[in-house]
């Protein structure tokens, strides 16, 4: 039983959308590990563009995170001495 032309067009359109989404996700979002790879530069560019669109200042956020981590380390001791290193 052959598939109708309408069903074939729908199948082709769906396949094209899924293929495009997979390529987009693989290029910009997959983490390939800590080492440099062929997509490193374009992933960094893309993330800078997204951060800029959302108004995120990465340097400011990193400084804030470092300060927060330092405060948390300094406040790990309690009055009864638990947590002291």
C-alpha positions in Angstrom: 0.0 0.0 0.0 1.7 3.2 -1.1 1.8 6.3 1.0 -0.2 9.3 -0.3 1.6 12.4 -1.5 0.3 14.4 1.4 1.7 11.9 3.9 5.1 11.9 2.0 5.3 15.7 2.2 4.5 15.6 5.9 7.1 12.9 6.5 9.7 14.9 4.6 8.9 18.1 6.4 9.1 16.3 9.8 12.4 14.7 8.9 13.8 18.1 7.8 12.8 19.7 11.1 14.2 16.9 13.2 17.4 16.9 11.3 17.8 20.7 11.6 17.1 20.6 15.3 19.6 17.8 15.8 22.3 19.7 14.0 21.6 22.9 15.9 21.7 21.1 19.2 24.8 19.2 18.4 26.6 22.3 17.2 25.7 24.7 20.0 24.7 22.8 23.1 26.4 19.4 23.4 29.3 19.4 25.9 32.1 17.4 24.3 34.3 17.5 27.4 36.9 19.9 28.9 39.3 19.7 26.0 39.2 22.0 22.9 37.3 20.6 20.0 36.2 21.7 16.6 33.0 23.4 17.9 34.6 25.3 20.8 34.9 28.6 19.1 31.4 28.7 17.7 29.9 27.5 21.0 31.7 30.3 22.8 30.5 32.8 20.2 26.9 31.5 20.5 26.9 31.6 24.3 28.3 35.2 24.3 25.5 36.2 21.9 22.8 34.6 24.0 24.2 36.1 27.2 24.2 39.5 25.6 20.6 39.1 24.5 19.5 38.2 28.0 21.6 41.0 29.6 23.9 38.6 31.4 27.4 39.9 32.3 29.5 36.8 32.6 32.5 38.6 34.3 30.2 40.1 36.9 28.5 36.8 37.5 31.8 35.0 37.9 33.1 37.6 40.4 29.8 37.3 42.4 30.1 33.5 42.4 33.7 33.6 43.6 32.8 36.0 46.4 29.8 33.8 47.4 32.0 30.7 47.5 34.5 32.5 49.7 31.9 33.6 52.1 30.4 30.1 52.3 33.9 28.6 53.1 34.5 31.1 55.8 31.1 30.5 57.4 31.3 26.6 57.6 32.3 26.6 61.3 29.6 26.7 63.9 29.7 27.6 67.6 30.3 24.0 68.8 33.3 23.6 66.5 31.6 21.2 64.1 32.8 21.9 60.6 36.2 23.2 61.5 39.1 22.0 59.4 
